[in-house]
Each structure stands twice: as C-alpha cells, then as structure tokens.
Amino acid sequence: MRNAALRCGLVAALLSFSATADDTLVTFKSLAPDVALEMAQASLDSCRSEGFQVTVAVVDRMGVVQVLLRDRFAGAHTPGSASRKASTAVSFRADTLSLAENTGPQSEHSGARHIDGVLMLGGGIPVMASGSVVAGIGVAGAPTSTDDHACAQAGIDAVIAKLELAD
C-alpha cells in the first residue's frame, strides 16, 4: 500500500512538473512594423480626409511605440496623447472611448484615471489578431474623441484582412 501511494505521489509530481515546465516560456504574436506603418498611414489619411490634423501612434503589445506619425499642423500635445491612448488601450484591453465613459468621476472605477501614463480619452483601440491583443493604435488632435476613435478604427479596418490571415 505504501509503495502504491509512493508511486502515485511520484507520478503526480512528474505530471505537475511537466505542466509547469510548459508554462515557463510563453509565445505571442507581434505586429510587423510594415503593417503598423500601413495602419498608422491609413488612420492619418482618414483624419486628413475629414480636415483633421492629428498624430497617430501604434504601440506593440507591451505599449512601446512602434510608429508615430504627426501631421504638420497637429498640436504639440498630440504625440504624447496619441501614444498614451494607444498604450492605455493595450494595457486595459479596451478602447479608450469606452474607458472614458466607464471611469467618469462618479464611477467606482474613476481611480483608474490616476494611474501613471494612462489617458482615458477616446481615440485608442486595441488591435486584435488570433484572439489576442497584438498592438494598439491611438489618435489625438481631431475635434472630438469620437472623431479620434473613428480615425483609429479606419486604420485597423485598412489592415483587418492581414490580421485575420494571422489567425
């Protein structure tokens, strides 16, 4: 009986080791720089077609800037704002237009607005492929947050077929 218990314990230990050994390293997808640039350019073009001078930032899945395009008359604050919106969208895995609505002053989540580096203003959207966040895009400088959001979405829409092929 003791030997059977010992064998069961040994088998359990080996199984648990093999399960944790597989979890030691993770793999993930990352957006290729040329696709990030294409997405940013499409977003900038969308805003230009509406007469908006903006900055577009694309960040990787860790929130690090991959691409930053600033139109010639976009405000001095827009590069930082676009980058923070994109990074916030990646970090929270939600678009910043929704986050702005859900973290207002009366919300129980209002404290999220005080986290260093986040910007709860519309215009940031996480970019998904294969069911995971692979990047984020942020736009700043259009007249409204809804306009920023629409331009960011236009950038994603321009590369969506490539993202779906990555699935």
TAZI-V714537 format. One record per helix or strand. SS is the DSSP state (A for helix, B for strand). FROM is the first residue (numbers start at 0). TO is the last residue. Records with the same first field share a line. If there is no record, write none. Layout:
SS = FROM-TO / FROM-TO
This chain:
A = 1-21 / 32-48 / 77-91 / 95-101 / 109-113 / 144-164
B = 54-59 / 64-69 / 123-128 / 131-139
